[in-house]
Amino acid sequence: MKYTEAMTPYDVSPEVAIGAILSHGGPVLLDLDETLYLRNSTEDFIDSARPPLLALLLMRMLDVIKPWRWTGGETTRDVWRVRLISTCFPWTGNRWKNRVVVLAKNFTNLRLMAALKTPGMTPIIATAGFRPIVAPLVAALGLPQARIVATRLSTFDDRREGKLHLAIGALGGDTVRRALVLTDSAQDLTLLDACARPLRVVWPEARLHHALSGVYLPGQYLTQVKRPGARYIVRGILQEDFAFWILSSIALAALPVLHILGLCFLLVSFWAIYERGYVDNDLIAARLEDNPKLTAEFLDSPVATPRWQPWIWALVCGAIAIVVLRWPAAPVPADFAVWAMVLLATYGWFSMYNRFDKQTRVWMYAGLQFARNTAFVALVPIGLIGAVALGANVLAKWLPYYVYRFGGKDWPEAPFHLIRLLFFVVLALLLGFSQGPSPLLNWTALALLTWNVFRARQELATALVTARRLDRTDARPPP
């Protein structure tokens, strides 16, 4: 489905636009993407990069760094993307030239093209796309003689200054003032304001196909569909579950660096399957629930959700993790079998959870949190205080869900990190009372306590600031 934008005073139907083109006596400036070409040329060019998985990894790396913050903002993002693809995959240009014939055949705006075939009509293509990408596509669309006004890859200025500045620089102000301009983008409002016959049409046939959206990569569904904009991998996985994986086990590791590296691969392996549980959760909700809670991104998911590729990733990354964790010793077959059983059990439990009613899920949710927090223990030893920390994390994550299901419609605004700190301290004290002080007098216990306090620092400060003693006069409310 094509994206939607804000309405403008120049919005018209396709039929009105075609009629205006046929009757206009001056220059005709046409947008390309989602107008004459019913897809996005930049996205389709990037989609041509091979190998696609490596290209997707580079695009995701770029999205994390966001270098366009220093070159003019989001409008210059595509300059960085196309430059990176062209530099790292220089054969993409030739592949693009071979693809445009098929793309043009399948995604030409036939209604608009028929109007442009009127004798004497010589349209000008004015696009924010890039000339090396646009030129072969326009020729394949059947307009090899059309003049093209496109942005340059050698500068960020064209994208920063906009299409009006680009058109005036290439065509002159008089041509723009006499022109009919047809576009689909509200971002071209300044150009529409400056021309004689401004037309904006959102063509119903147009589709925005995201580059490399057919390539599977673990974590994409989580970050772009299930938890969009939440930075969940960093905040919800690395700073929470994975931090406790490391802190609860690293003291027993002979080679700490390899230990952390092995846990990284184990994390990818586990989350490839756990994420597949989220996909199943949304699909089941959309199909069976009366009022499913789905993100808007679910309806137009830009990421691939294959059935078997997550298992390939999980098994390969799990095998690498086992080799690294056991180094320099050789792993035994039982290690691979145990980890495979963990993955199967996790996915099986998640699948059952997705198919039970919401009240039953309250109790099953604890099993999911147990898997998230303790799956690595199947391969990695931990101490008693590490088990206490993992248990506190499980309980702290389960408690808000319990309140949510039995207490209201919205997720409670509970001080999660402070609750986890409380659970950790209580369980650690019980451990000390039963086993003596030795399990608490080590670097692992100190590290886990420090991390819990650090993560709860703001909630702890708020609790201390708002605390009031009832037996003091200044704590009583005024009469």
N, C-alpha and C positions, 0 to 999 in steps of 0.2 A: 504494500500500500504506500502511496506517495505521502510524504510528510505534508502537513498543513501549516500555513503561515497566517499572519494577521491580514484582514481585508484592507483594501485600498480603495480610493474613490474611482479607480480606473478598472475595477473588476468587471469583466463581461463574460458572456458565454462563448464557447468555441464558434458557434454559428455567427454571432455578431462579429467576432474577430475576423473570420474568413470573409464575410461580406465587406468589412472595412478594408481589408487588403485588396480585394478585387476592385474597389472603387477609388482607392487612393492614387493620386497622381504624382506623388513625390517619392523620395527614397523610403525603402522598407528595411528597418533594422530588426532582425530576429534574434532572440535568444536561442541557444542550442540545447542545453541540457534540460530535460523534462519539458521541452517545447517542440522543436523540430526533431530532436532525438529524444525518445521517450524514457531514457535512462540518464545516468550521470556519467559523462565521459571520463572524469578523473577517477571515480570509483572503479569503473570498468578497466581503466588502464592499470591501476594498482592490482586489480583482480587478475590481471594477466601475468603477474610475477610468478616465477617458478625458481626453486621449490616453494610451494605456497605456505608450508608451515614455517619455514624460516622467514619468509616475508611477513607473515602475521606476527611472529615474535618481534620483529623489528618495529612494526607498527605499534604494537603494544608498549614496547620500550619507549617509543617516541611519545605516546600518550601519557606515560608516567613522567617523563622529563619535561614535556610541554615547552620546547624551546621557542615556540611562537609567542610566549609571554614577553620576549625581549625584542620582537620584530614587528609588533603592531597588533598582537592579539589573535583571536580566533580566525580572523579573515585571512591570515597568512599561514594557517595550519597546512593547507593543501600544498603550499610551496615546499614546505619541509618534507611532507610525505612523498611527493613526486620526486624531489631531489634525491631522497634516500633510496627509493626504489631504483631510480635511474643509475645511481652510483653503484649500489651493491648488486644489482641485477641488470647489467648493461644490455643483456639480450632481450629485455622486456620490450624495448622499442620495436624490434623486428617482429616479435610475437604479436604485438598490438596491431601492426600493419597487416598481419595475416588474419587477425580476428575481425577487423572492422567490416569486412564484407559481410560476414554472417550477422554481426550485430546490427548493421544498417538494414539488412533484409528483414530482421525480426522486430526492430524497434524504431523504424521510421514512422513519423506522424503522417500517415497517408492522407488524411483530410487536409492538413496544412500543405503538404507537398503538392497535392493536386492544384491548390490555389496558386502556388508558386510557379507552376508550369504554364501559366498564362503568357501568351506571346508578349515580349517586351519587358517582362518582369525579371529584374536582376536583383535579388535580395542581398543584403549585407548581413553577414553573421557577426553579431556583437555578443561576445561571451566572456565570462570570467574564467573559462577553461584555458588550458595552456596550448600555445600554438603547435608544438610538436605532437600533441595528442589530438588536437582538433582538426588539423589540416587533412590527414588521411581519412578521418571519419567523415568530414564534409564531402570529400570527393566520393567516398563510398555511398553516401546518401543520394548521390546523383546531381551534385552542384559543384562540379570541379572548377567552374569559372567564378564562383561566388567570392566576393571580397570578404576577408576574415579579419575581424578586429578581436584579438585575443591577448591574454596576459602573457608576460614573459616569465620564464623560469629563472632568469639571471638577476632578478630584482624582486624585492618585496613591495616596491612602490605601487605597482599596478593594482595589487590587491588592496593595499591600504587606501589608495585614492579613489577607487571605485570605478564603475563602468562608465559613468558620465565623463570623467576626466580622460579615460582611455579613448572613448569615442570622439571627443572633441579633438584630442591630439592626433588621431588618425584620419578623421574625416573633415574636421573644421566645424566651427560653431554653426554656420549657416546650414550645413547639411543636417545637423542634428535638429535644428529648429524646424526644418521643413519635413522631418521624417515621421513616418509611422513607426512606433516602437511596440513590438510584441514580446512579452516576457511572462514567465510564470512566477518570478521572484519579487516579493515585497522589498527586498534589499535594493532593487533597481528603481526605487521611488524617485531619486533625484534625476535620473535619466528620463523617467516618465514625465516628470514635471517640466522638463526642458524641451520636449518635443511637441510637434503639431498634433499628433494623434496617438495618445497614450492608451495602450491596451494591456491588461493583465488577465491571463487565462490560466487557470489550473486545469490541465487536461486530465480527464478521468482515466485515460489509458496510461498515464505516466506512472512509473514505478521507480522508487529509489532503491537500487540494489547495493547494499553495503559491500565494499571490497572485502574479499576473502571470507565472506560470511559462511561459506560452505566448508571452511576448514575448522576442524575441531581442535580446541586447546583447553586443557583443564583450567577452571577458574573463570572462564568467560561468562557462563550462564549465571554464576554466582554474582559477579560484579556488574553485569549489564542487564540482567533480567530479575533475579531474585532480590538482590540488594543494590539497586542502581544508585550510584552517587554516594554510597556509604563507606567506601574504602574498606570493605569488610575483610578482605584478605589481610590487610595490615592491622586493622583495629580489632577484628573479631577472631582472627586465626593466629597470626604471628605474635601479636602482643598478648594474647590470652592462652590458647591451647598450646601453641608451639613453645612459648616461653616456659611453661610448666613442664613440657617434655624435656627441655634442655636442663632446667634447674634441678629437676628431681632425679636426673640420671647421670649428669656429667661427672660428678665426683667419683663414680665407679668406672669411668672410662679410662682405658690405658692410653689412648691417643685422642685427646679432646677435639682436635680440629677435624679429624676423620669422623669422630663420633657425631659432631654437629652436621657435617656434610651428609653422613648417612641418614640422620634424622630428617634432613631436608628432602632427600629422595623418598623417604618413607612417608613424609607428609604429603607430597604430590601423589604418591600411590594411593594413600588413604582417601584424599579429598577428590580424586578422580571418581571414586565410587560413591562417596558421600554426596557429592554434587549431583550424581545421577539420581540419587534418592530425592533431591530437591526437584529435579525435572519431573520425576514420576509423581511427586506430591502435587505439583501444579497441574499436570495433566489429569490426575484423578479429581482434583478439586473442580477443574473446568467442566469435567464430564458428569460428576455425580453430586456435587454440593449445590444447594439451593442459592447460597450467597457466598461464592468463593472469594477469598481475598487474594487477588492477583494484581500484580503491578501492570501499569499501562504498557510497559515494554513486553510483557508476555504476549500481547495481541499482535505485536509486530516484531517478534524476536529477531535480532540481527545476528544471532549466533547459532552455530550448528549444535544439534543435540543427538548425535548418532547413538545407536544402542550398544555396539561392540567396541568402538574405539576407546571409550573410557577404560574398559577392561584391559585392552592392550597396553595403554599407558600405565595402568595400575600394576600390571604384572611385570612390565619391563622396569619401571622405576623401583618397584619393590625388590626385584632381583639385584639391581644396582645397589640399592640400600643395604641389602644383606651382605653383599660382597664387601662393601666399604666398612660396615659395622664389624665384620668378623676379621678384617685385615689386621695382621699379616696371616692369620690362620685361614684355612679354607672353610667356606661355609658347608654345612651338611645338608642333605636333602630335606631333613626334617624342618629346617628353617623355612624353606620355600613352601612346604606343605602347611606349616603353621600360619604363615602370613596369608596364604591363599584362603585358609579357613576363616581368618579374621575378616577378610574382605567379603567373603560370601555371607558370613553371619551378619555383618553390618548391613549389607544390602538387603538381605532377607528380612532383618528386623525393620529397616526403614520401609520396605515394601508392605509389610503387615501394618505398620503404624499408619501408612497412608490410606489404608483400606478400612480402618476402624473408625467408629464415631468419635466425636471430639472429647467426650467425657472419658472414654477408655484411653484415648491418646495421652491424657495427663500422666498416667502411670507408665506408659510405654516411652514417653519422652525422656524419662530418666535413663532408659537403656540407650537411647541415642547419645545423650551426653556422656554416658559411661564409655561408649565406643570412641567418641571424639577425644576424650581425655586419656584413655588407658590403652588404646589399641597397640601402641608401640611397646608396651610392657610384655607383649608376647615374644618380643625379640631382645629387649633391653632390660637389664636388671635395675631395680630402684631400691632405695632404702625405705625404712619405715616412715620417716618424715616426708619423703617424696610421696608415698601412698596417701598420707594425711592431706598433703596439699592438693593432690588430684581429686581426692574425695570431697574436699571443701569446694573445689571448682565445680564439680558435678552438682552438688547440693545447691550452690549459689545460682547456677544456671537453671536448675529445675524449679526453684521456688517461685520466681516471677511467672513462669509458665503456669504453675498451679494456680496462682492468684488470677492470672489472665483468664483461664478457662472457667474458674468457679466464681470469680469476683466481678467481672465486667466485660465490656466489649473491646476495650483498648488495653494494650500492653501497659502494665503499671510502671510509673516513673519511680522505680525502687533504686536505692543506692547499691547497685550490684557489687561494686568493688569493696564497699564497706561490709556488706553482708558476707562476702567471701573471706575477708580478713577476720571477721568474727568467727565464722565456721572454722577457719584454719587455727586460730588461737585456741578455741574450745577443744577441738580434736587433738591439737598438739599437747595441751595440758592433760587431757585424758591419757594420751600416750605416755607422757612423763610420769603420771601417777601410777600407771600399771607396769611400766617397764623400767622405771628409774630415769634419771636425768640424761643418761648417755645418748639416747636417740635425738635429744634436742641440743646437745653441745657439740655441734659440728658445723662446717662451712655450708653444707647444703641447707640446714635449718635456718642459718643466718641469711643466706641468699634468698630463700623462699619467703621469709618474713619481710626482708627488705623490699622485695619486689611487690608483695601484697600491700605493704604500707605505701609504697610509691604509687601504685596504681589507684589506691584509695585515698590519696592525699587530699584531693579537693572535697570529696564526700566527707572525709574525716574532719576537715577544717570546718565545713558547713555544720556538721553535727555539734562540734565544740562551740562554735560561735552562737548557734541558736539554742544551746542548752540553758535552761533557767532553773534555779532552785526555788521551790515553792515556799520555803520557810524564811525567805528574805523579803523585806518590805518592798524593795525596789522591783521585785519580780511579780508583785501583785498588780493586776489591771486596775486602772483608776476607777473610782465609784461612778 
